[in-house]
Amino acid sequence: MADIVETAWAKINLALHVVGRRADGFHRIESIVTFAETGDRLYFDAARTDRFTLSGPFADGLSCGADNLVARARDALRAAATDGAPPVAIHLEKNLPIAAGVGGGSADAAACLRGLMRLWNRPAGDDTVAELAARLGADVPMCLISRPLFAEGIGERTRRIDTMPAMAIVLVNPGVAVSTPQVFATLRNKHNPPVASDHRGGVNDWVRAIKALRNDLQAPAETLAPSIAAAGDALADTDALLVRMSGSGATCFGLYGSSQEARRAADAIRAAHPAWYVCATTTRPGGMSAEQ
């Protein structure tokens, strides 16, 4: 039994608007983000020397080397420590598809930071960790929170959305990986209207609000990988309340009125497409800390 266990919750972009481009070439976005109650798992144990190992259905596409974001997060936190950061054995159970628009390495890095903070007895409110997260990648700060939020800039500036309820959701990935830089390069209009982010109410209220928004990266991603559209069609055929792609793809999601409806939808899609990644779960509600 591991000393510490952390989940790298799957990140879901309910809406993602590309609203401009910075002088350095990075795109400015605005996004409403939530996290699903599913993800990779990281296990931490005290050890005599550092170890990093992998397992899980999607482990084959990853390296255990120093370039892995988990190893980079470990090394960055250790370099910032002033009161000791002893060797650690980290095991990553990779349950989520790679290059799939659901957080991936960013969620793993954030979970690594949270786990090592606990193992090394660092205070939960340590500002150093937030700074390290931003240096590791634009999505790592939001994955560090792992609760509903509004993100802007290149994704590094976040504001919690405590009013968002939990929602039944099905995640579908058709087994393709797409390159985020290629998706942005294919995007024609890089100056789109901003996101309206001040929403309240129950699930139906949130679904109506999100329907009025969009993912500006979905069309270019579908151009690069047409099977993304097929995944969206499969969700639409189950009468989901809302169907959309997350992030830069290739994972699509459907929102449902109940967990029972989501499970039925997932069963139907899994039967029709046994090679696809399909997961019925719920989103994490607002108003709670990432550790809860």
C-alpha positions as CSV (number, residue, x, y, z in Angstrom):
1,M,0.0,0.0,0.0
2,A,1.5,3.3,-1.1
3,D,2.1,6.0,1.5
4,I,0.3,8.7,-0.6
5,V,-2.1,8.3,-3.5
6,E,-3.3,11.1,-5.8
7,T,-5.7,11.2,-8.7
8,A,-4.9,13.2,-11.8
9,W,-8.5,14.1,-12.6
10,A,-9.4,14.4,-16.3
11,K,-9.7,18.0,-17.4
12,I,-12.8,18.9,-19.4
13,N,-13.1,22.1,-21.4
14,L,-16.8,22.7,-21.4
15,A,-16.1,25.8,-23.6
16,L,-12.9,27.1,-25.1
17,H,-12.7,30.4,-27.1
18,V,-9.6,31.5,-28.8
19,V,-9.7,35.3,-28.3
20,G,-6.4,36.6,-29.7
21,R,-2.7,36.0,-30.2
22,R,0.1,37.3,-28.1
23,A,3.3,38.9,-29.5
24,D,5.2,35.8,-28.6
25,G,2.9,33.7,-30.9
26,F,1.0,32.0,-28.1
27,H,-2.8,32.1,-28.4
28,R,-5.0,33.8,-25.8
29,I,-7.9,31.7,-24.7
30,E,-10.9,31.9,-22.4
31,S,-12.3,28.6,-21.1
32,I,-14.8,27.1,-18.7
33,V,-13.2,24.1,-17.3
34,T,-14.4,21.2,-15.1
35,F,-12.8,17.9,-14.0
36,A,-14.2,14.4,-14.2
37,E,-14.2,11.9,-11.4
38,T,-11.8,9.7,-13.3
39,G,-8.2,9.9,-14.2
40,D,-4.7,8.7,-13.9
41,R,-3.4,7.5,-10.4
42,L,-0.1,8.4,-8.8
43,Y,1.4,6.4,-5.9
44,F,4.2,7.9,-3.7
45,D,6.5,6.0,-1.3
46,A,9.6,7.0,0.6
47,A,12.6,5.3,-1.0
48,R,16.4,5.1,-0.8
49,T,16.8,6.5,-4.3
50,D,14.4,8.1,-6.7
51,R,12.3,5.8,-8.8
52,F,9.6,6.5,-11.5
53,T,7.6,3.6,-13.0
54,L,4.6,3.3,-15.2
55,S,1.7,0.9,-15.8
56,G,-1.9,1.1,-17.1
57,P,-3.7,0.8,-20.4
58,F,-2.0,3.9,-21.9
59,A,1.5,3.6,-20.4
60,D,3.1,2.3,-23.6
61,G,3.2,5.8,-25.2
62,L,5.1,7.4,-22.3
63,S,8.7,7.5,-21.1
64,C,10.0,7.2,-17.6
65,G,12.8,9.6,-18.4
66,A,13.5,13.1,-17.1
67,D,11.4,14.6,-19.9
68,N,8.2,13.2,-18.4
69,L,6.2,15.9,-16.7
70,V,5.9,13.9,-13.5
71,A,9.7,13.7,-13.2
72,R,10.0,17.4,-14.1
73,A,7.5,18.3,-11.4
74,R,9.4,16.2,-8.8
75,D,12.7,17.7,-9.7
76,A,11.3,21.3,-9.8
77,L,9.7,20.9,-6.3
78,R,12.8,19.4,-4.9
79,A,15.0,22.3,-6.3
80,A,12.6,24.8,-4.6
81,A,12.7,23.0,-1.2
82,T,14.7,24.6,1.5
83,D,14.0,22.0,4.3
84,G,14.7,18.7,2.6
85,A,13.1,16.6,-0.1
86,P,14.2,13.0,0.3
87,P,14.2,10.4,-2.4
88,V,10.8,9.1,-3.5
89,A,9.3,6.2,-5.5
90,I,6.6,7.4,-7.8
91,H,4.3,5.1,-9.8
92,L,2.0,6.5,-12.5
93,E,-1.0,4.4,-13.5
94,K,-1.9,5.8,-16.9
95,N,-5.7,5.3,-17.3
96,L,-6.4,8.2,-19.7
97,P,-5.6,8.4,-23.4
98,I,-2.5,10.4,-24.4
99,A,-2.7,13.7,-26.3
100,A,-6.5,13.6,-25.8
101,G,-7.5,17.1,-24.6
102,V,-8.2,16.0,-21.0
103,G,-5.2,17.2,-19.2
104,G,-2.8,14.3,-19.7
105,G,0.7,15.2,-18.6
106,S,-0.5,18.5,-17.1
107,A,-2.9,16.6,-14.7
108,D,-0.1,14.1,-13.9
109,A,2.3,16.9,-13.1
110,A,-0.3,18.6,-10.9
111,A,-1.0,15.4,-9.0
112,C,2.7,14.9,-8.5
113,L,3.0,18.3,-6.9
114,R,0.0,17.6,-4.7
115,G,1.4,14.2,-3.7
116,L,4.9,15.4,-2.9
117,M,3.6,18.3,-0.9
118,R,1.9,15.7,1.3
119,L,4.8,13.3,1.4
120,W,7.3,16.0,2.1
121,N,5.0,17.8,4.6
122,R,5.0,21.1,2.8
123,P,2.2,23.6,3.7
124,A,-0.8,23.3,1.4
125,G,-0.9,27.1,0.7
126,D,2.7,27.3,-0.4
127,D,2.9,29.9,-3.2
128,T,6.0,28.3,-4.6
129,V,3.9,25.4,-5.8
130,A,1.6,27.6,-7.9
131,E,4.7,29.3,-9.4
132,L,6.2,25.9,-10.2
133,A,2.9,24.7,-11.8
134,A,2.9,27.7,-14.1
135,R,6.4,27.1,-15.2
136,L,5.7,23.4,-16.0
137,G,2.9,24.2,-18.4
138,A,-0.1,26.5,-19.1
139,D,-2.6,23.8,-18.0
140,V,-0.8,22.7,-14.8
141,P,-2.2,25.5,-12.6
142,M,-5.8,24.6,-13.4
143,C,-5.1,20.9,-12.9
144,L,-3.6,21.8,-9.5
145,I,-7.0,23.1,-8.5
146,S,-9.0,20.3,-10.2
147,R,-12.3,22.0,-9.5
148,P,-14.6,24.0,-11.9
149,L,-12.9,27.2,-13.0
150,F,-12.6,30.0,-15.6
151,A,-9.2,30.1,-17.3
152,E,-7.7,32.8,-19.5
153,G,-4.4,34.1,-20.9
154,I,-2.8,30.9,-22.2
155,G,-4.7,29.0,-19.5
156,E,-2.4,29.9,-16.6
157,R,-4.8,32.6,-15.0
158,T,-7.7,30.9,-13.2
159,R,-10.7,31.9,-11.2
160,R,-12.7,29.3,-9.3
161,I,-16.4,28.7,-10.2
162,D,-17.9,27.6,-7.0
163,T,-21.5,27.6,-8.3
164,M,-21.1,24.7,-10.8
165,P,-22.9,21.5,-9.9
166,A,-21.7,18.0,-10.5
167,M,-23.0,16.7,-13.9
168,A,-23.3,13.2,-15.4
169,I,-20.8,12.9,-18.3
170,V,-19.5,10.4,-20.9
171,L,-16.0,10.7,-22.3
172,V,-15.3,9.2,-25.7
173,N,-11.9,9.0,-27.4
174,P,-11.8,7.3,-30.9
175,G,-8.2,6.2,-30.4
176,V,-6.4,9.0,-32.2
177,A,-3.9,11.5,-30.9
178,V,-3.8,15.1,-32.2
179,S,-1.1,17.6,-32.0
180,T,-2.1,20.8,-30.2
181,P,0.3,23.0,-32.2
182,Q,-1.1,21.6,-35.4
183,V,-4.7,22.2,-34.3
184,F,-3.9,25.9,-33.5
185,A,-2.0,26.2,-36.8
186,T,-5.2,25.0,-38.6
187,L,-7.4,27.4,-36.8
188,R,-8.4,30.2,-39.3
189,N,-10.0,32.8,-37.0
190,K,-7.8,33.5,-34.0
191,H,-9.8,36.5,-32.7
192,N,-13.2,35.3,-31.5
193,P,-15.7,36.7,-29.0
194,P,-15.0,36.1,-25.3
195,V,-16.6,33.6,-23.0
196,A,-19.6,34.6,-20.8
197,S,-18.6,33.0,-17.6
198,D,-21.0,34.3,-14.9
199,H,-23.5,31.4,-14.7
200,R,-25.5,29.9,-11.8
201,G,-28.3,27.4,-11.3
202,G,-28.7,23.7,-11.6
203,V,-27.5,21.3,-14.3
204,N,-30.1,22.3,-16.9
205,D,-29.2,26.0,-16.4
206,W,-25.5,25.2,-16.9
207,V,-26.2,23.1,-20.0
208,R,-28.2,25.9,-21.6
209,A,-25.4,28.4,-20.8
210,I,-22.7,26.1,-22.1
211,K,-24.7,25.4,-25.3
212,A,-24.5,29.1,-26.1
213,L,-20.7,28.8,-26.1
214,R,-18.3,26.7,-28.2
215,N,-14.9,25.1,-28.6
216,D,-13.1,27.1,-31.3
217,L,-10.6,24.2,-31.7
218,Q,-13.1,21.6,-32.6
219,A,-13.5,22.3,-36.3
220,P,-9.7,22.4,-37.0
221,A,-9.2,19.2,-34.9
222,E,-11.9,17.4,-36.9
223,T,-10.2,18.5,-40.1
224,L,-7.0,16.8,-38.9
225,A,-8.8,13.8,-37.4
226,P,-12.2,13.1,-38.9
227,S,-12.9,10.3,-36.3
228,I,-13.4,13.1,-33.7
229,A,-16.6,14.0,-35.5
230,A,-17.6,10.3,-35.5
231,A,-17.1,10.2,-31.7
232,G,-19.3,13.3,-31.4
233,D,-22.0,11.7,-33.6
234,A,-21.9,8.6,-31.5
235,L,-22.6,10.7,-28.4
236,A,-25.3,12.7,-30.2
237,D,-27.1,9.5,-31.1
238,T,-27.6,8.7,-27.4
239,D,-29.6,11.9,-26.9
240,A,-27.0,13.7,-24.8
241,L,-28.0,17.1,-23.5
242,L,-24.8,18.6,-25.0
243,V,-22.0,17.2,-27.1
244,R,-18.6,18.9,-27.6
245,M,-14.9,18.2,-27.9
246,S,-12.6,18.9,-25.0
247,G,-9.4,21.0,-25.4
248,S,-7.6,20.4,-28.6
249,G,-9.1,16.9,-28.9
250,A,-9.5,14.1,-29.6
251,T,-11.7,13.3,-26.6
252,C,-15.4,14.3,-26.9
253,F,-17.9,14.5,-24.1
254,G,-21.7,14.3,-23.6
255,L,-23.6,15.7,-20.7
256,Y,-26.6,13.9,-19.4
257,G,-29.5,14.4,-17.0
258,S,-28.6,11.5,-14.8
259,S,-25.8,9.0,-14.1
260,Q,-28.1,6.2,-15.2
261,E,-28.6,7.9,-18.6
262,A,-24.8,8.4,-18.9
263,R,-24.1,4.7,-18.1
264,R,-26.7,3.5,-20.8
265,A,-25.1,5.8,-23.3
266,A,-21.6,4.6,-22.5
267,D,-22.7,1.0,-22.8
268,A,-24.3,1.6,-26.3
269,I,-21.2,3.4,-27.6
270,R,-18.9,0.8,-26.2
271,A,-20.9,-2.0,-27.9
272,A,-20.8,-0.2,-31.2
273,H,-17.1,0.9,-30.9
274,P,-15.2,-1.6,-28.7
275,A,-11.8,-0.2,-29.6
276,W,-12.7,3.3,-28.4
277,Y,-12.0,4.7,-24.9
278,V,-15.4,5.2,-23.3
279,C,-16.1,6.3,-19.7
280,A,-19.2,7.2,-17.9
281,T,-18.6,9.3,-14.8
282,T,-19.6,12.6,-13.1
283,T,-17.9,16.0,-13.0
284,R,-16.4,17.4,-9.8
285,P,-18.6,20.1,-8.3
286,G,-17.4,23.6,-7.4
287,G,-17.0,24.9,-3.9
288,M,-14.5,22.4,-2.5
289,S,-10.7,22.1,-2.4
290,A,-8.7,19.9,-4.7
291,E,-7.9,17.5,-1.9
292,Q,-11.5,16.7,-1.0
